[in-house]
Amino acid sequence: MLYVLLNWCFVLITAFITGFAFLAPFERLGWRCGRATGMLMAGLAALTVYAQVYSLFSGVGMGADLLLILFCLTAAVLLRKRLLEFWKRMKGQMDRKEVLILLFLFLFFAYGTSRGFMHVDTGLYHAQAIRWIEDYGVVCGLGNLHSRFAYNSSAFALCALFSMKWAFGEPMHAVQGFLAWIVAAQCASGLLMLGKRKRVRISDFLRLGEVYYLTVLFGEIVSPATDYFAMLLVFYVLTAWLDHLEEGEKNAVPYALLSLLLVFTVTVKLSAAVVLALALKPAVMLIRERRWKQIGLYVGLGIAVCLPWMIRGVLISGWLFYPFTFPDLFSVDWKMEKGYADSDAKEIQVFARALYDVNLYDTPFAGWVRNWFGKLRGMEKVWVAASAFCTAAGAASLIPAAAAVRKKKAEGQKKLEERVGIPAWDWILYAAVLILGYLFWQFSAPLVRYGYAYVIALPTGVVGYWFCFFFGKTESRQNGLRLFLICMCAFFLYKAADLGKAVRETAAQPYYIRQQGYGEYEAFTYEVDGVMIYVPADGGKIGYDKFPSSPRVQDIELRRWGDLSSGFRAAGTGNE
């Protein structure tokens, strides 16, 4: 746990300064970031891009960290006056109670990140993918060695940057826990404002959904699993988006920046692309105001976020968006076979269904849903059923918003906005994205961990809308606040009991100094052009230390004899 705290201090300082440096120029566009969580998220996104670019030339290890330290020192000196102003502003906004809560959450999540359940996929390939980035950066045709490396989540580059084996003597895997703490801080800061606002907002319901997800995740944040990275980012953006809407933000800058964060989320998990539809809002705002230079700026930044990720993808697999084989643009000797990529894409969908012992092809759709739903765990059933119901309720919530817009009466739209807290058009877009996100998950790969944010955000967002619709009148707000606080306290007591049990079960584990390491598993070896490759002996899990590894004996060759950095390709093409 001590190592996690030390690692987090480094992440906190470097991410904050990097985010501050990135966001400072946007003050010229009439907007200033007032939240430390926003600075940290911007910093993590920028550092992920940095780590990916660095990986194109070298392993992401001590050199990358030293260069980052140099950048942060330089930025801190150049921006010292602005940093001091921001610090003073934060001190004025935060009272002692909020500081103590955030500090408690920092320690609490560091405890959770020091121990817990190591996700199966971390043993299968996460740890190995991170080590490849640490030791070699990017290697051509690495997907031929292990197809899961070709998924190319940008989260692994960030994990490699802060693994810091050179400093701690062991690889750290604490970034996901830090991200969870940021989301927890976002929840706490917003809910603590209830007393000052004297009214409930839709975002408050979404925050309760985030709290639920964090409690589910708490026992597994020790694992650098990409599904969790993506869901935490989606939660953060959805909540921050509502915050800006409910605060009456009219500047396009914060929405455009959150859209860039969504682009970053897509590089973590390609399936998050559906939420990018939210970017329609800043796009329309900027087009209406004819701000072509700003549009060019954001498009350029979006490309900058995506480009190193796409380059890495091509180098690893030969495909732009593996396992999808469209578009087919590159003809390179390390390219993975099209048939293999297509079957891999299908396997993701089939696995999410077949995991529940359901025959996808022989069972009628209604029966499949019934059988699939029956295999879910208790609270998963509740959330999925609530999401299915709220798909209809969410569509119904668009009726008053659409009616207010269609009548083109400013007075009617103003009354609706006063009730629910956001403009009609904005809710139409937001609710549509929530519904699309849920439906996309349900009909593509409905394993709950793939789409937890969708099955939670939809019901909490829709219930929040209807709650505010009925209790949003000035004379009803006090009653609505009392009801919400009662429900929130009961929910917190219930979840506190669960977390207390989880802490008691892990308290005896010896991870108060060091962090729980990656798992160790039995393996045998085979040789590829003079290089020994490990293969899991049972179950597919291999961990971090037995490196390099492959899930099975592969018919591959090195592109240059005895040189791992040269990459891999299918056997039979001849060595250079």
C-alpha positions in Angstrom: 0.0 0.0 0.0 2.9 2.3 0.8 4.3 1.7 -2.7 0.9 2.5 -4.2 0.7 5.8 -2.3 4.2 6.8 -3.5 3.4 5.8 -7.1 0.1 7.8 -6.9 2.0 10.9 -5.6 4.1 10.7 -8.8 1.0 10.1 -11.0 -0.9 12.9 -9.2 1.8 15.5 -9.6 2.8 14.7 -13.2 -0.8 14.2 -14.4 -2.0 17.5 -12.8 0.9 19.6 -14.2 0.5 18.0 -17.6 -3.2 18.6 -17.6 -2.8 22.2 -16.4 -0.2 22.9 -19.1 -2.6 21.4 -21.8 -5.7 23.3 -20.6 -4.0 26.6 -19.9 -4.1 27.8 -23.6 -7.9 27.3 -23.7 -8.3 30.3 -21.3 -7.9 32.4 -24.4 -11.1 31.0 -25.7 -13.0 32.3 -22.7 -13.1 29.1 -20.6 -11.1 28.1 -17.5 -11.1 24.7 -16.0 -12.2 25.0 -12.4 -12.0 21.4 -11.3 -8.8 19.5 -10.2 -10.4 16.3 -11.5 -10.7 17.9 -14.9 -7.0 18.7 -14.8 -6.1 15.2 -13.8 -8.2 13.6 -16.5 -6.7 15.8 -19.2 -3.3 15.0 -17.9 -3.8 11.2 -18.0 -5.1 11.5 -21.6 -2.2 13.6 -22.6 0.3 11.3 -20.9 -1.2 8.2 -22.6 -0.6 9.9 -26.0 2.9 10.7 -24.9 3.6 7.1 -23.8 2.3 5.8 -27.1 4.4 8.1 -29.1 7.5 7.2 -27.0 6.7 3.5 -27.5 7.1 4.0 -31.3 10.8 4.6 -30.7 11.8 2.8 -27.5 10.6 0.9 -24.4 8.5 3.0 -22.0 10.6 2.8 -18.9 13.0 5.0 -16.9 13.9 7.2 -19.9 10.2 8.1 -20.5 9.7 8.9 -16.8 12.8 11.1 -16.6 11.7 13.0 -19.7 8.3 13.5 -18.1 9.9 14.8 -14.9 11.9 17.3 -16.9 8.8 18.5 -18.7 6.8 18.9 -15.5 9.6 20.8 -13.8 9.8 23.2 -16.8 6.0 23.6 -17.0 5.8 24.2 -13.3 8.4 27.0 -13.5 6.8 28.6 -16.6 3.3 28.4 -15.2 4.0 29.0 -11.5 1.8 32.1 -11.3 -1.2 30.4 -12.8 -0.6 27.3 -10.7 -0.5 29.5 -7.6 -3.7 31.2 -8.6 -5.4 27.9 -9.2 -4.3 26.6 -5.8 -5.6 29.7 -4.0 -8.9 29.3 -5.9 -9.2 25.7 -4.8 -8.5 26.5 -1.2 -11.3 29.1 -1.3 -13.8 26.6 -2.7 -13.0 23.5 -0.6 -13.8 23.4 3.1 -12.1 21.1 5.6 -14.8 18.4 5.4 -14.3 18.0 1.6 -10.6 17.8 2.0 -10.8 15.1 4.7 -13.3 13.1 2.6 -11.0 13.3 -0.5 -8.0 12.3 1.6 -9.9 9.4 3.1 -10.9 8.2 -0.4 -7.3 8.5 -1.5 -6.2 6.2 1.3 -9.1 3.9 0.9 -8.7 3.3 -2.8 -4.9 3.0 -2.4 -5.7 0.1 0.1 -8.0 -1.5 -2.6 -5.3 -1.1 -5.2 -2.7 -2.8 -3.1 -4.6 -6.1 -3.0 -7.6 -8.0 -4.4 -8.7 -10.2 -7.2 -6.4 -10.2 -10.3 -8.7 -10.3 -13.3 -8.4 -13.5 -15.4 -7.4 -11.5 -18.5 -4.5 -9.8 -16.7 -3.0 -13.3 -16.3 -3.8 -14.1 -19.9 -2.3 -11.1 -21.6 -2.6 -7.7 -19.8 0.6 -8.1 -17.8 2.5 -9.4 -20.9 1.2 -6.5 -23.1 2.3 -4.0 -20.5 5.8 -5.6 -20.3 6.2 -5.6 -24.0 5.6 -1.8 -24.0 8.0 -1.4 -21.0 10.8 -3.4 -22.6 10.4 -2.9 -26.3 7.8 -0.2 -27.0 6.0 -1.5 -30.1 7.0 -4.6 -32.0 5.9 -5.4 -35.6 3.6 -8.4 -35.8 3.3 -8.9 -32.1 -0.3 -10.0 -32.7 1.1 -13.1 -34.4 2.7 -14.2 -31.1 -0.5 -13.5 -29.1 -3.7 -12.3 -30.9 -4.9 -10.4 -27.8 -2.0 -8.1 -28.0 -3.5 -6.8 -31.3 -6.5 -5.3 -29.3 -4.0 -2.5 -28.7 -5.6 -0.7 -25.7 -3.9 2.6 -25.1 -4.4 2.0 -21.4 -1.5 -0.4 -21.4 0.9 2.4 -22.5 -0.2 4.5 -19.6 0.3 1.5 -17.2 3.8 1.0 -18.6 4.6 4.7 -18.1 3.7 4.5 -14.4 4.9 0.9 -13.9 8.2 2.3 -12.7 10.0 -1.0 -12.1 13.3 0.9 -12.2 12.2 2.9 -9.1 10.3 0.3 -7.0 12.2 -2.9 -8.0 8.9 -4.4 -9.1 6.3 -3.5 -11.7 3.5 -1.3 -10.3 -0.1 -1.6 -11.7 -1.9 1.1 -9.8 -3.2 3.5 -12.5 -6.6 2.0 -12.6 -7.0 2.5 -8.9 -5.9 6.1 -9.4 -8.5 6.6 -12.1 -11.2 5.1 -9.8 -10.2 7.6 -7.1 -10.7 10.5 -9.6 -14.2 9.2 -10.3 -14.8 8.8 -6.6 -13.6 12.4 -6.0 -16.0 13.6 -8.8 -18.9 11.9 -7.0 -18.0 13.2 -3.6 -17.5 16.8 -4.7 -20.8 16.9 -6.5 -22.9 15.2 -3.8 -21.4 17.5 -1.1 -22.9 20.4 -3.0 -26.4 19.2 -2.4 -26.7 21.3 0.8 -25.6 24.5 -1.0 -27.7 24.0 -4.1 -30.9 23.0 -2.2 -32.1 21.0 -5.1 -31.5 17.7 -6.8 -30.0 17.4 -10.2 -29.9 14.5 -12.7 -26.2 14.3 -12.3 -26.7 13.4 -8.6 -28.5 10.2 -9.7 -25.7 9.4 -12.1 -23.2 9.9 -9.2 -25.0 7.3 -7.2 -24.7 4.9 -10.1 -20.9 5.7 -10.2 -20.7 4.9 -6.5 -22.4 1.6 -7.0 -19.9 0.7 -9.8 -16.9 1.8 -7.7 -18.0 -0.6 -4.9 -18.4 -3.4 -7.4 -15.0 -2.6 -8.9 -13.2 -2.1 -5.5 -12.1 -5.7 -5.1 -10.6 -5.8 -8.6 -8.9 -2.4 -9.1 -5.6 -4.0 -8.4 -5.9 -5.4 -12.0 -5.2 -3.2 -15.0 -8.3 -4.5 -16.9 -9.2 -2.4 -20.0 -13.0 -2.9 -19.6 -12.8 -1.1 -16.2 -10.6 1.7 -17.6 -13.2 2.3 -20.3 -16.2 2.2 -18.1 -14.6 4.6 -15.6 -13.9 7.1 -18.4 -17.4 6.8 -19.8 -18.9 7.4 -16.3 -16.6 10.4 -15.8 -17.5 12.0 -19.1 -21.3 11.4 -18.8 -21.3 13.0 -15.3 -19.0 15.9 -16.2 -21.2 16.6 -19.3 -24.3 16.8 -17.1 -22.5 19.1 -14.7 -21.7 21.6 -17.5 -25.3 21.4 -18.8 -26.8 21.9 -15.3 -24.5 24.8 -14.5 -25.7 26.5 -17.7 -22.3 26.4 -19.5 -22.7 28.1 -22.9 -19.1 27.9 -24.1 -18.4 25.1 -26.5 -14.9 24.6 -25.1 -15.7 22.2 -22.2 -18.0 20.1 -24.3 -15.3 19.9 -27.1 -12.7 18.9 -24.5 -14.9 16.2 -23.1 -15.4 15.0 -26.6 -11.7 14.7 -27.0 -11.7 12.6 -23.8 -14.2 10.4 -25.4 -11.9 10.0 -28.4 -9.2 8.9 -25.9 -11.7 6.5 -24.4 -12.2 4.9 -27.8 -8.5 4.2 -27.9 -8.8 2.4 -24.6 -11.8 0.3 -25.8 -13.1 0.6 -29.3 -16.6 -0.3 -28.2 -17.0 3.0 -26.5 -17.3 4.8 -29.9 -21.1 5.0 -29.6 -20.8 7.6 -26.9 -19.0 9.9 -29.3 -22.4 11.0 -30.6 -22.3 13.5 -27.7 -19.7 15.4 -29.8 -22.6 16.6 -31.9 -23.3 19.3 -29.4 -20.0 21.2 -29.5 -19.9 20.6 -33.3 -23.3 22.3 -33.8 -22.3 25.1 -31.4 -19.1 25.9 -33.3 -20.6 25.6 -36.7 -23.4 28.0 -35.8 -20.9 30.5 -34.6 -18.7 29.9 -37.6 -15.7 29.2 -35.5 -13.8 27.4 -38.2 -10.4 27.8 -36.6 -11.6 26.2 -33.3 -13.2 23.3 -35.3 -9.8 22.8 -37.0 -8.1 22.8 -33.6 -10.3 20.2 -32.1 -10.2 18.0 -35.2 -6.4 18.3 -35.1 -6.3 17.4 -31.4 -8.6 14.4 -32.1 -6.3 13.2 -34.8 -3.3 13.7 -32.4 -5.0 11.5 -29.8 -5.8 8.7 -32.3 -2.8 8.7 -34.6 -0.2 7.1 -32.3 -2.8 4.5 -31.3 -3.6 3.7 -34.9 0.1 3.5 -35.9 0.7 1.1 -33.0 -2.3 -1.0 -34.2 -0.9 -1.3 -37.7 2.5 -2.2 -36.4 1.2 -4.8 -34.1 -1.4 -6.5 -36.3 -1.2 -5.0 -39.8 -4.8 -3.8 -39.4 -6.0 -0.3 -38.5 -8.8 -1.4 -36.1 -8.1 -5.0 -35.2 -10.1 -7.3 -35.0 -12.2 -5.5 -37.6 -10.8 -6.0 -41.1 -12.4 -3.0 -42.7 -10.7 -0.9 -43.9 -8.0 -3.1 -45.4 -5.2 -0.5 -46.2 -1.9 -2.1 -45.5 0.2 -4.9 -47.1 3.0 -5.7 -44.7 4.8 -9.0 -44.1 3.7 -9.2 -40.4 0.0 -8.8 -41.2 -2.3 -11.2 -39.3 -4.5 -13.3 -41.4 -7.9 -11.9 -42.3 -9.8 -15.1 -41.4 -8.1 -15.1 -38.0 -9.1 -11.5 -37.3 -12.7 -12.1 -38.5 -13.0 -15.1 -36.2 -11.5 -13.1 -33.3 -14.2 -10.4 -33.8 -16.9 -13.0 -33.8 -15.5 -14.8 -30.8 -15.9 -11.6 -28.6 -19.6 -11.5 -29.4 -20.1 -15.3 -29.1 -18.1 -15.5 -25.8 -20.4 -12.8 -24.2 -23.4 -15.0 -25.0 -22.0 -18.5 -24.8 -20.6 -17.7 -21.4 -24.1 -18.3 -20.2 -24.4 -21.7 -21.9 -26.9 -20.4 -24.5 -26.9 -21.7 -28.1 -26.8 -18.4 -30.0 -27.8 -20.0 -33.3 -30.4 -22.6 -32.4 -32.4 -20.7 -29.7 -35.1 -18.2 -30.8 -34.3 -14.6 -29.9 -36.9 -14.4 -27.1 -35.7 -17.6 -25.5 -32.1 -16.5 -25.8 -32.8 -13.3 -23.9 -34.7 -15.3 -21.3 -31.9 -17.8 -20.8 -29.2 -15.2 -21.0 -30.9 -13.1 -18.4 -31.5 -16.0 -16.2 -27.8 -16.7 -16.0 -26.9 -13.2 -14.7 -26.0 -12.6 -11.0 -28.5 -10.9 -8.6 -27.8 -7.2 -9.0 -26.8 -7.6 -12.6 -30.3 -8.7 -13.3 -31.7 -5.6 -11.5 -29.6 -3.2 -13.6 -30.2 -5.0 -16.9 -33.9 -5.1 -16.2 -33.9 -1.5 -15.2 -32.1 -0.6 -18.4 -34.5 -2.5 -20.5 -37.4 -0.7 -18.9 -35.8 2.7 -19.0 -35.2 2.3 -22.7 -38.9 2.9 -23.0 -39.0 5.4 -20.2 -36.1 7.2 -21.6 -37.8 7.4 -25.0 -40.9 8.7 -23.2 -38.8 11.4 -21.5 -38.0 12.8 -24.9 -41.7 13.6 -25.5 -42.0 16.7 -23.2 -38.6 17.9 -24.4 -39.5 17.4 -28.1 -42.9 19.0 -27.5 -41.3 22.1 -26.0 -38.9 22.3 -28.9 -41.6 21.7 -31.6 -43.8 24.5 -30.2 -40.9 26.9 -30.5 -42.1 28.7 -27.5 -39.3 30.1 -25.4 -41.5 30.2 -22.3 -42.4 26.5 -22.5 -38.8 25.5 -23.0 -37.7 27.7 -20.1 -40.3 26.1 -17.7 -39.0 22.6 -18.7 -35.4 23.7 -18.2 -36.2 25.1 -14.8 -37.7 21.8 -13.8 -35.1 19.3 -15.1 -32.1 21.6 -15.1 -31.0 21.3 -18.7 -32.3 22.6 -22.1 -34.7 20.3 -24.0 -32.3 19.8 -27.0 -29.5 18.8 -24.7 -31.6 16.2 -23.0 -32.8 14.8 -26.3 -29.2 14.2 -27.4 -28.0 13.0 -24.0 -30.9 10.5 -23.5 -30.5 9.2 -27.0 -26.8 8.5 -26.4 -27.7 6.6 -23.2 -30.3 4.5 -25.0 -27.9 3.9 -27.9 -25.1 2.9 -25.6 -27.3 0.4 -23.8 -28.7 -1.1 -27.1 -25.3 -1.3 -28.7 -24.0 -3.3 -25.7 -27.1 -5.5 -25.5 -27.0 -6.5 -29.1 -23.2 -6.8 -29.7 -21.4 -8.4 -26.7 -23.6 -8.4 -23.6 -21.1 -9.5 -21.0 -21.9 -7.2 -18.1 -18.3 -6.0 -17.5 -18.1 -4.9 -21.2 -20.9 -2.3 -20.6 -21.5 -1.7 -16.9 -21.5 2.1 -17.5 -24.4 1.7 -20.0 -26.6 -0.5 -17.9 -26.1 1.8 -14.9 -26.1 5.3 -16.6 -29.4 4.7 -18.5 -31.6 3.9 -15.5 -30.0 6.4 -13.2 -30.1 9.2 -15.8 -33.7 8.5 -16.8 -34.9 8.1 -13.2 -33.1 11.3 -12.4 -34.8 13.1 -15.2 -38.3 12.1 -14.1 -37.5 12.8 -10.5 -36.4 16.3 -11.4 -39.4 16.7 -13.7 -41.8 16.0 -10.8 -39.9 17.7 -8.0 -38.3 20.4 -10.1 -40.9 23.1 -9.3 -39.7 25.6 -6.8 -42.3 24.7 -4.3 -41.5 20.9 -4.6 -37.7 21.1 -4.5 -37.4 20.9 -0.7 -39.5 17.7 -0.6 -37.5 16.2 -3.4 -34.2 17.0 -1.7 -35.4 15.4 1.6 -36.5 12.2 -0.3 -33.3 12.0 -2.2 -31.1 12.4 0.9 -33.1 9.7 2.7 -32.6 7.3 -0.2 -28.9 8.3 -0.6 -28.2 7.7 3.1 -29.8 4.3 3.0 -27.9 3.4 -0.1 -24.6 4.5 1.4 -25.2 2.5 4.6 -25.9 -0.6 2.5 -22.7 -0.1 0.4 -20.6 0.8 3.4 -21.5 -2.6 4.9 -20.5 -4.4 1.8 -17.2 -2.5 1.6 -16.5 -3.0 5.3 -16.9 -6.8 4.7 -14.5 -6.6 1.7 -11.9 -4.8 3.8 -12.1 -7.3 6.7 -11.6 -10.2 4.3 -8.4 -8.7 2.9 -7.0 -7.0 6.0 -4.8 -9.9 6.9 -3.0 -9.9 3.5 0.6 -8.7 3.7 0.4 -5.8 1.2 0.8 -2.8 3.5 4.2 -1.9 2.1 4.4 -3.6 -1.4 1.6 -4.0 -3.8 0.2 -7.5 -4.6 2.1 -8.7 -7.6 1.0 -10.2 -10.9 0.1 -13.9 -10.7 2.7 -16.7 -11.3 1.7 -19.7 -13.3 3.2 -22.9 -14.6 4.5 -23.0 -18.2 6.5 -24.9 -20.7 8.7 -23.5 -23.5 9.3 -23.8 -27.2 11.8 -22.0 -29.5 11.2 -19.5 -32.3 14.3 -18.7 -34.3 16.6 -19.0 -31.3 14.3 -17.3 -28.8 12.6 -19.2 -26.0 8.8 -18.6 -25.8 6.7 -19.5 -22.7 3.4 -21.3 -23.1 0.8 -21.6 -20.2 0.6 -25.1 -18.9 -3.0 -24.9 -18.0 -5.8 -22.4 -18.3 -4.0 -19.9 -20.5 -2.8 -17.6 -17.7 0.9 -16.7 -17.8 1.4 -13.5 -15.7 4.3 -11.0 -16.0 7.6 -12.8 -15.3 7.5 -15.6 -17.9 8.3 -13.4 -20.8 7.8 -13.6 -23.8 4.8 -15.8 -23.9 2.3 -17.2 -26.4 -1.1 -18.9 -25.7 -0.1 -21.9 -27.6 2.8 -23.2 -29.9 2.4 -20.9 -32.9 3.6 -21.5 -36.5 5.5 -18.2 -36.6 9.0 -16.8 -37.2 11.0 -13.8 -36.2 11.4 -11.2 -38.9 15.1 -11.2 -38.0 16.8 -14.3 -36.4 17.2 -14.1 -32.7 15.9 -10.5 -32.4 12.7 -10.0 -30.5 12.5 -6.3 -31.4 12.3 -7.1 -35.1 8.8 -8.6 -34.6 6.9 -11.7 -35.7 5.2 -13.0 -38.8 3.6 -16.2 -40.1 6.1 -18.9 -40.8 7.2 -19.5 -44.3 7.8 -16.0 -45.6 11.6 -16.3 -45.1 13.9 -14.4 -42.7 15.6 -11.2 -43.6 
